[in-house]
């Protein structure tokens, strides 16, 4: 028997292997350092992020009044509905609607969990061709039968909940993403 050591083909790492690994690690860190500014510049600018949301003070909208606020270049209709308008929205047979949606489904809960059905918040863009509907309580056009909004481009009519009732629009006026910051202030976007 001899005292020979038999190797199975696996040698200990050499100095050369260490240099290869260290060089590859340094190159990877360098590439990451170069890529970071390129990727970071693709993020939205601070002024763009600020414009992507808007706060609205609901306490300044009187009962029966509507205001229009711009958000991302789109008009947002905020209507403080009267009890009569809410009653009109409740009397609608949902099965007769083209885009069936209950009135209470078109609202976001306040911080206390309750729904304020007086404050209706919608994107004021007709869902047919993108025109801006006009009207408060159907006063904008004498043929409006539903007390809501009328699109003068192709005659779509929306009820007091912003639901499509007549005309070519395929769906209800959209509800923007919003949340209550307090009982009287919402943040759209």
C-alpha positions, 0 to 999 in steps of 0.5 A, a space after each residue: 500500500 502506498 501513501 498516494 492521495 487520489 484526487 477525484 477531479 475537484 481541486 481547491 479553488 485557485 487564486 485565478 478562480 478567486 480573481 475571476 469571481 471578484 472581477 465578475 462581481 465588480 462588473 455586476 455592481 458597476 453595471 447596476 450603478 450605471 443602470 440605476 440612473 437610466 431606470 430612475 429617470 423613467 419614473 414620473 416627475 414630482 409635478 406629474 405625481 402631484 397632478 395625478 390626484 386632486 382634493 375636493 372640499 365637499 362642504 363647499 358644494 351646496 345641496 342641489 349644486 354641481 361643481 366641475 373639477 379637472 383631474 388628468 385633463 378630464 372633468 369630474 362632476 361633483 353633485 350634491 344631490 337633493 333628496 328628490 334626486 336620490 328618490 328618483 334614482 331609487 325608483 328606477 327598475 334596475 332590470 330596465 337599465 342598459 348598464 344595470 347598477 344600483 344607485 348605492 353601488 356608485 359611491 365610496 364609503 366615508 371614513 366612518 363606513 357610511 355612504 353619503 348618497 348626496 355626494 355623487 362623484 363621476 367622470 363627466 365624459 360621455 361613454 359613447 364618444 367622449 363628449 362632455 354631458 351638460 346639465 343639472 337636474 335635466 335643465 340643460 335640455 328640454 327633452 331630458 326625461 331623467 333629471 340628470 345629464 344630457 350629451 349634446 353630441 348624440 343625445 345620450 341621457 343619464 339619470 340623477 345617478 349618472 346611469 345611461 337611460 337613453 341614447 347610444 352611450 354603452 354604459 353609465 358615466 364612470 366613477 373615478 377612483 377616489 377616497 374620503 380623507 375626512 367626512 368633507 374632503 375627498 381625494 380623486 386619483 
